[in-house]
Amino acid sequence: MASPPTIYASSSKPPKLHASDIGSIKAFADANGLSPIPSSYYSIVEGRDDVADHLASSIPVIDFSLLTSDHPQLHANAVSQLGKACAEWGIFMVTNHGISEKLMEEVMNKAHEFHNLPVEEKKEFGDKGPWAPIRHGTSFLPQGEKVHYWRDHLKVLTFPQFNFPHKPPGFKEVAYDYSRKIRAVARTLLQGISESLGLESKALMEFTGFDSGLQVFIVNLYPPCPQPELALGLPPHTDQGLLTLLYQNGIGGLQVNHDDKWINVNPLPNCLIVNVADQLEVVSNGKYKSILHRAILNNKHTRMSIPLLNGPKLEKEIGPVPELVEKEEPLYKTIKYRDYFQVQQQARLANKSVLDELRLN
Ligand SMILES: O=C(O)CCC(=O)C(=O)O
């Protein structure tokens, strides 16, 4: 049996517990009830930032059925909207993507079942570093961070080789189906994005080796937090791949940084939230910006999010696409994606953006 998390009297000073003592914030939150949170989870020290809620409804929406339309004008309009969304926002919602509501619900239900397994049963998936195919853990980077984050996660490498936990029963099968369908949507978006940059539709796929590229399947669980004004689910960060496609349960919490303001993302029913990630910023020579985002908390509901990170092939050298730098200066260095991935994990520990290190000017 797992030993229960430490519980302390609500009148005493909150302890400074390390994430490794806690192991699972869900188990801790279940046992902790409404007691104050450990001070090591205080990441909001100067009060919550103002949120520019009037901008939330301006987050672009891309109708995937128009992007895949045989009608040339409808397709061209969708490509142009996609380019504008990537250039001006770096985040957009995709509707009519063709992934059934049933499959999305099944993935969400199984993901919840996974996090509900007893702590002991998930120990075999314990996080053994960024290259481990299956990693279950808590917070953001518990080994190096100064403050901790109120989330548990499962991170699985699902492409080009498919890995997945063998429990709960049925999770692996629906996750396989979902991972392949997401990959296909990401591929079509990348084709549209290529066209929006004035390239051939297959250009970005070929340049990045996308058909043998990396996919990381993440399942985040953010338990209700008794002091959501003090802690975060995830700190501000950008993602390392090309495109992240995220689906969440009905509970809000994702915020994006747009023109230096935080904005709540309020997804349309059944849509995918897509964000531009670091490698797309590099290949587009900075035309499309990797968006800074974070997860905030609430004190009532468990939030779940399932982002799938879709990146280049690990052995590909990634820099600006040559056609885009025929008439302009390259703004980023070229490095192998595998090295970027590795450095990015270390830089996160030092709280630095690796993209800044790739910038040439
Ligand atoms: O939960 C969310 O909405 C954001 C997840 C995220 O940014 C991540 O897992 O890297």
The ligand as an SDF file (V2000), in Angstrom:
LIG
                    3D

 10  9  0  0  0  0  0  0  0  0999 V2000
   -3.2370   22.1590  -19.7050 O   0  0  0  0  0  0  0  0  0  0  0  0
   -3.0730   23.0130  -20.5620 C   0  0  0  0  0  0  0  0  0  0  0  0
   -4.0050   23.6420  -21.0200 O   0  0  0  0  0  0  0  0  0  0  0  0
   -1.6860   23.3100  -21.0760 C   0  0  0  0  0  0  0  0  0  0  0  0
   -0.8130   22.0930  -21.1490 C   0  0  0  0  0  0  0  0  0  0  0  0
    0.5960   22.4070  -21.5550 C   0  0  0  0  0  0  0  0  0  0  0  0
    0.9350   23.5110  -21.8990 O   0  0  0  0  0  0  0  0  0  0  0  0
    1.6110   21.3500  -21.5100 C   0  0  0  0  0  0  0  0  0  0  0  0
    1.3090   20.2120  -21.1300 O   0  0  0  0  0  0  0  0  0  0  0  0
    2.7760   21.6530  -21.8890 O   0  0  0  0  0  0  0  0  0  0  0  0
  1  2  2  0
  2  3  1  0
  2  4  1  0
  4  5  1  0
  5  6  1  0
  6  7  2  0
  6  8  1  0
  8  9  2  0
  8 10  1  0
M  END
$$$$
